[in-house]
Amino acid sequence: MSTPATPVDVSLPSRSATVYSTGTTLTNATTATSDDEGLVAEDTSETTRLLLERLQAWKHMCGYLEEYIEATAKIQKSQSKDYEKVLKTVSNPLKEGHHFDQDLGGVVGMFENLRTNTRGISNMYVETEKNLRGQVLPILERLHKEIKNKSKELKSGALKGSKAVDKARAVTQKHIELLGQFAAMHESAAATRIEATNDPYVLRRGINHRLNKQIIEENINRNDTITVQNSFSQFEAHVIETVQNAMTTFFQFIGGQFDRQRAMYGDIVASAMNLPPDYEWGRFVKRNDGILIDPDQPPRTLSNISFPNQGHAATKPVIEGTLERKSRALIKGFSTSYYVVTAARYLHEFKDDDDFTKDPTPELSLYLPDCIIGAIDGVKFSVKGKNVSGGKVGNAFSTTSELQFKAHTPNDAEKWWRVIKDSTAAPAVSHIITTTTSAASTPAGTPTVASPAVSRNVSTSHPPVDEKAGAASTSPSESESLGGVKRSASHYHGSPGGTGIEKS
């Protein structure tokens, strides 16, 4: 059998770190942040490459033994000087020999013993040649094919898992870069309108969703790699046992030769039989403990991962919680949803506050500076505006409608009204809204509100008359666009019980 070719290095997919620069001075983020920090788990491709190289080493080891038996069978008909060819088949060091322990108790010692005893062999019998070809070589050839198949399976599985992980990481990275872009836009020009789909709050929640998918793919790939890694010990034990079986069969046919030959081959087989099944693997793991995966380490979780702009002020809600909204169908009454007023001055409606079950896309988005806010009636208040959650195409067909909201208590209704009212005014460019109460520490269903800076233009009395509504009453075109409903300062009074709307 010809000498196996030098193995080609297997390059599995790997992703180099890139650096994302915001281009502006951020409040809660550095100007240059590695966008891979905390987002990428251990590189399983390194583990796969190492295991593939180890399979190459075992394959060449098996090839060495096949060549040895083949050459021994040929030399049975030759004189002692021809038997020197047998020695040449094992005279070179093992390929990938650094994978094997250099002590005499391992594979390296077995081959050293093989070389020493082969020098003493001078004659072989023809019958022995036939037996070696018919019963010993097939054992090693089958083992050789098993190692090749193991290598193909590992390459195939690693490539598939690596593609899935790289795809998930690319999707996550794309949304992180979008968050950095629009968070910087919000920071540098707070009065600039940002599309609802590009609201940093929505983007941040979208990153959570995609990062969760990425972690699932990474953990699946990691578990597959650990399974393959753990199977190597059993597989290598099988390789050693097969080699031992082949060498035992080999010894049975050689035993009919001269006593000296029997003694030499007996020593060769003894060297192989004394090799423990887990000897090489145990020494291999000890030498490469920094590369192989530790199965005892826990898998990654979202709670201990951070990403750029995760805590940016634009991603934090000004107020959030559950409200009831009146359905357009009169028989349905009010339905409860999760609402958020963001620093980008949007009022978003979500079915719930779960970021992981599905992509948290707003069901309704109102850009508050374009809306008209009605007065409070107990626990009720109204907002009139256009739903802009459908993107550019959907927004072109969206119509202005008046939405009726109901809070849990009058106090909650006033909090929501004040924050929504304040968000209709253009903030100063240098002012950034910050929150003092996080949603995590607020009981479910209770709205969280921003610091007093949010309500800096609102008095402590009941909500005042809506300035936009008053201004609208002076414009005939605006009155006509409201479907015959006239709003003026005289109709929007300060009492909590007033609706602020009167038909002309």
N, C-alpha and C positions, 0 to 999 in steps of 0.2 A: 504494500500500500504506500502511496506517495506521502511525502512529509506534508502535514497540514500547513496551509499558507498562514502567514502572519495575520492575526485578526485585525480587521479594520475598526478603528475607534468609532464607537456608536455615540453620535451627538444627539441627545434628546432635547426637546424644546426647553428653553429657559428664558426668562424675562429680566432684562437689566433694569436697574432703577433709573428713573428719570426725575428731573427736578422741575417743579412748577413754581413760577414766580408770578405774584399777583400784580406787580407793576405799581402798586400804591401802598401807602402805609395803612395797615389794618389795625383795628382796635384789639381784637382777640386772637390774631394769628400773625405769625412771622411773615416777612416779605418773601422768603424762599423756603419752601417746605418740601421735603421728599414725599412725593405722592405715593410711594410704596411703603412708607413707614407704618408698620402695624397691620398692613393690608395683605401681605404675602406670608404664607406659612413656610415651613421648611421645604427646601427644594428636593422633592422626591425624585427628580430626574438624576440627581447625583447618586442616590441610592440605587436606582435602576441601572445606571451606567456601571457602577461598581459590581453589582450582581451579574450583569451581562459579561463583564470582563472575567468574573470568577467562573462562569459557565464556560467561557472560552478556555480558561486554564484547565478545567476538568476535561474538556473535549480533547485538548492537545495531550493531556495525560493519557486518556484512553487511546488516542492515536499512537502514542509512543508504545503502549503495550501491544496494540495490533501489529505495529511494524515489527516489534520484537518477536512475536509468535510467528509472523509470516517469514521473517528472515531465518528464524530457527528451523522452520519446516524446510526451507530451501537448502540450508546448510547440512541437513541430515545426509545428503548424498555426496557431500564434498569432503575434502580433507581438512585438516585442522587449520591450514593457512587460509582457506576460504571462510572459515568461521569468524575470521576477524571482521567480516562485513556485519555480522550480528552486533558486534560491539559498537560499530559506527552508528547504528540506529539509536543508541542511547548514550552516545558519547557527549553530545551537546547538552548544556543545562536545559532544564524545563522552561518552556515559554511561559511568560507571566509567573516565573518562579518565585517572585516576591509574595505571591498569594499563599505559598505553602510555608509551613514552619521549617526553619533551617536546622532544627535539632534532628538527631538520627532517628528519633521515634516516629517521625512523620513520613510524608510522601517523598521528600527529598532524601531521607535516609534509606527508604525502600529502593529508590533508583540507584543510589550509591552502592548498596549491597548488590544490586543487579549487575552493575558494571564490573564489580570485583569478581564475582563468581563466573561471569561470562568469559572472562579471560582464561579460565581454566578448562573450558569446554573445548574438545578437539574433534569428536566424532558424533555423528547422529545416524540413526537407522531410517531406512526408507519408510517402513511401516509407521514409525513415529511421525514422519512428515505427513502421511495421509490422515492420521488421527488428529494431529494438530489442526490441519486445514478443515476437517469435517466436524470437529466437536468443540474446539477451543475458540477459534476465530469467530464463529457466529455469535458466541456470547458477548464478546467485546464489540462486535459490529452493531448488535442490537443496542448495547449500552451507548455507543457513539450516537446512534439515531435518537435515542431517548434524550440525550443531552442537547442535541440540535433542536429537537422539538420543544424542549423546555425553554431554550433561548428564543425560539420563534414566538412562543406564547407570551413570554415576558415582554418582547419588543412590541407585539401587537397590543397587549393590554396597556403598556406604559404610554404608547402613542395615543390611544383612544382616551385614556384618562387625562393625559397632559393637554390634549386639544380642548376637552370640556372645561378644564380649570382655566386655561388661557382665555377661552371665550368668555367665561364668567368674569375673570379679572378685567378684561378689556371693557366689558359693559359697565362694571363698577367704576373703572378709571374714567370713562367718558363722562359719567354723571358727576363725579367728583370735580372734574375740570369745569363742567358747567356751573357747579355750585361756586367754585372759586371765581369764575368770570362774573356771575351775576351778584355774588356777595360783594365783590370789589366795585361793581357798578352801583349797588345800593350805598356803599360806603362813601364813594366819591361824589355822588350826586343823588341825594336822598329824594329830591323832588322829581327825578326822572321816573316815568312810569315803566314798570317792568311787567311783561306779559304774565298772565296768571300761571301758565305752565312753567314759567321760569322763576317763579317766586322762590327765593332761597329756602323758605320753610318747606315748600313742597319738594324742592330738589333734595333737601336734606333727608326727608322721609323716604324719597325714592332711593336714595343711596342706601338707607337701612335695608330696604327691601332687596336690592340687588346684592348688597354685601352679604345678606343672609343666604341668598342663593349661592354666592361664591363660596362661602364657608361650607355649605352642604357639599358642593362639588369637590372642594379641597379635602374634606374629611372622607368622602367616598374614595377619592384617589389615594389618600393616606392609608385608609383601612385596607384597600386592595394591595398597596405596596407592603404593608406590615404582614398581611396574609402570605404574600409571596416570599417575603423575607423569612418568616417563621417556617415556611415549608422547606427552606433550603437545608435545614438540619436533617430532616427526614429523607430528603432527596439525596443528600450526600452520603447518608448512611446506606441508602440503597446502592449508590455508586460503589462505595467501599465493599459492600457485601457481594456485589456482582463481580468486582475485580477479584475478590477472594475466591469466589466460585470458579472463575476462569483459571486462576492460578492453581487451584486445587486440581482441576481437570488436567491442566497442563502437567502437573507433577505426576499424575497417575500414568501418563504415557511415557514420560521420561524415566520413570522408575525401572524400566526394563534395561536400561543402559548400564554401563560399568558403575561400580560402587562409587567411584570418585565423582562421576557425573550426578549420580543420585544425591550424594551429599551436598554438592554445589546447588543443585536446583531446590533441594529441601531447604537450604538456607535462604534462597530467594523467596520461596513461598512463606517461610516462617516470618520473614521481614514484613511481607504483605499482611499475613494473618495477625501479626501483633499490632497492627495499626487500628486503634479504637475508632469506631464509626464517627464519634463526635470530636475526635482529637483535632483534626484540621479546622473544623468549624469553630470550635471553642477558641483556638489560638487566633483564628481569623477575626472573630468578633472582638477579641481583646485588643488586637492591633488596630482595628478600625472603629473603635467605639465612638469616635468623633464624627463619623460619616453615617453609620447605620442608624436607623430610627430606633429610639427607645420606646418599646410598646407600652411601658408603664406610664409614660407621660399622658396627661389627659388631653382630649381633643380641644380645639379652639372654640371659644364662644364669643358672641357679639359684645358681651358686657365688658371684655377686657381689650377691646380694639378701639383705637381712635383714628380719625382721618382729618385731613386739612379742612378748616372752617367748620368743624363739627359744632363748636360752641360759639360761632359767630353771632353777633347781636341780631343780624337779619333773620336768623333761623329760629329765634325764640319768639313765642307768641306774646302779643300784648295782653290778650285775654283769651281764654278757651274754656270750653265746658259744653254741657248739653242745653239746648233750647228746643222749644216746640214751635213748629211753623205750620201755619194754616194752609191746608191743601186747596188747590183751585177748585177741586170737586167738593161741593158743599157737604155732601153726605159723609165725607171722610174725616172732617174735623181737623184736629191738630195731630201732627206726627213728630216724634222726637228724633233729633239728629245731633251730631257733634259739630260744633261751630268754633271757628278760630278767627280772631282778628290779628293779622300779621303786621310786622314792622313796615312792610311794603304797602300797607294801607288797603289790604284786601280783606273781605269777609268771605271765608271759605266754609262750605258745608261738606262734611264727611259723614259716612254712615256710622263710623266709630273711630276710635283712636288707635286701632291696631295697624302697625306698620308691616307686619310679617305675613299675615294670611293672604293678602293680595296687595297689589300696587296701590298705595294711598292717593288716588287721583280725586280731586274735589268733584263732588256732585254739582256744586253751585259755587260760583265765584263772582263777587260784586266788588268792583273798584270803587271804594267809598268816596273819593273826591268827585266822582261823577254821579253820586246818588243824592237823593233828597231824604232827609230823616224826619219822620213824623214825631209828634209828642208822645209822652207816656200816658197810658191809661191803665193804671194799676200795675199789673204784671205784663201788660201788652205794650208793644211799640211796633212801628212800621218803618220799613226802608223801601224806597222806590228807586229802582235802577235796572241796569241791563246785565244779564248773566253773561260773563265773558270767559266761562270755563271751556268753551268749545273750540278755542283757537281762532285764528284769523278768519277761516272760512265759516265756521259755525257762528262767530260773533257778527258776521255780516247779516245773518238772517235772524239774529236774536232781537227781541222786542223788549221795550221797557215795561216793567210790571211792578206792582206794589205788593210787597211781601209782608205778611203779618206774623210777628214773632210773639212768643209768650215765654217768660222766664218762670223759674220756680217760685220766687218770692218778689215782692216789690223792690226790695233792696238789690237783688240780683238784676232785676230789670233796669234799675237806675245805673248800676255799674256798667252793664252792657251799653246802655244808651250813651253814657258819658264817653266811653272809649270809642264807640262808633262815630259819635259826633265830633270828637277831637280828631279822628283820623281823616275827616273830610277836608280839614284845613291843611295847606301845604306847610310842612315843618321846615325849620331852618336847616340849611345844608350841613352845618357843623354839629347839629343835634342828632343824637342817636338814641332811640328809645330802648331802654333796658327794663327788664322785669325784675321784680323783687320777690315774687312768689312763683316757684316752678310748678309745672303741672304734676310732677311726680309726688310733691308733698301735699297736693290739694285733693280732697276726697272727690270720688267720682260724681259727676253731675254738678259740681260747684265751680263757677267760672273763676279763673285766675286773672288778675289785673296787673297792669304795669305800675311803676312807681308813680308818685304824685306828679312827676314831670309829664306824664301822659295827659293828665287832666288839668294842665296848668291854665287853660283858658276857660275852665268851667267853674261857675260859682257853686257854693255849698247849698244853695237853694234848689228848688225843682228845676229840671232842664228847661233852658230858655227856648224862645221861639226860633225855629229853623230859619237862618238868614237866607239860605238858598231858596226856600219856599217863598219867603217874602219877596225876594228879588224876582222870582218867577211870575208873581202876580202882576208886575208892571209891564210884562212882555206879552202882547196879544198872541204871538206865535206860540209861546210856551203854554199859554192857557188852552189854546186849541189842541196842542199836542197831548194835553192831559185828559183828553176825552170829555171836555165840558166841565171839569172840576177845577175851580179857581182856588189858588192858595195865595194868601196875603198875610202880612204881619198882623192884621186885625183878626184873622181867623186862627192863627197859631198863638194861643195864650199859654201862660206858664203853669196852669194848674195841671197836676198829674192826671186828672181824669179826662182832660180834653183830648179830642182826636186830632185837632188841628186841620181838619178837612171839611170844607163846606161847598156844596154844589151851588153854582151861580144861578 
